[in-house]
């Protein structure tokens, strides 16, 4: 088969699907990845066919803020999220995505849970699709709002959105909400921390002091503000600290003790977690699932998006500590 993986151009959306994509490739299937140019660096090392189409996430957010007046990175659900995924991204990515996939001709589309471009491609090609869940399930009202917004994008093109074949769920049941139902029959798979293709597991090095990993994702300085993180890092007294830099972050922007703090650019989580005793994070699903899969407790400081859901479940399970997110004012670009 020709299996197409479709995703927003974000590391946290693309990378959790790569183990499944590798499994398809290992069985002899042809694998393609549909995403914007800004998402290519995350998946290019995999060697899959790359179908590059659509705008960057920042461009989609700018359009969503223009229409809704709300920065969707700072909320969880609601009209801003619905328009971001079901409206702005589809409007800006649809035509280029349909053109690219018409030539590639997939037999199956696998799209991450908030991606609405993949289902549009599947409908246009007349092929089935599978939903990939890489986060805890959102409230029913949130998913219904996205479906309502995107519905007109199908009808305007004379397309009919068919139900998904399966919901491939990488969120452990204990971290999900029992009263929230997936959009199709659930198929559970084990979440796997991102690794470099073909890499072997690293051996933990012995350390004189405990080590904390501080990582707040790859979205933007909306989540990785150096001034805020410097205060947090300084409070981690008596431990060695590894800090991941966001895409716009610079080591020089941090006011911390560099004798016990080490900065690192983006690296696979399976490497970052080696020898770590605690993870301090925003609560992104990829980081949360990977840390718990390695048996590492968490301190979760949710910033927005789906972070509060992961924080809530981590706290409820006694797998770490969590704070409540602040509710900043809406931002306009």
Order of alpha helices (4+ residues) and beta strands (2+ residues): beta-alpha-alpha-beta-alpha-beta-alpha-alpha-alpha-beta-alpha-beta-alpha-beta-beta-beta-alpha-beta-beta-alpha-beta-alpha-beta-alpha-beta
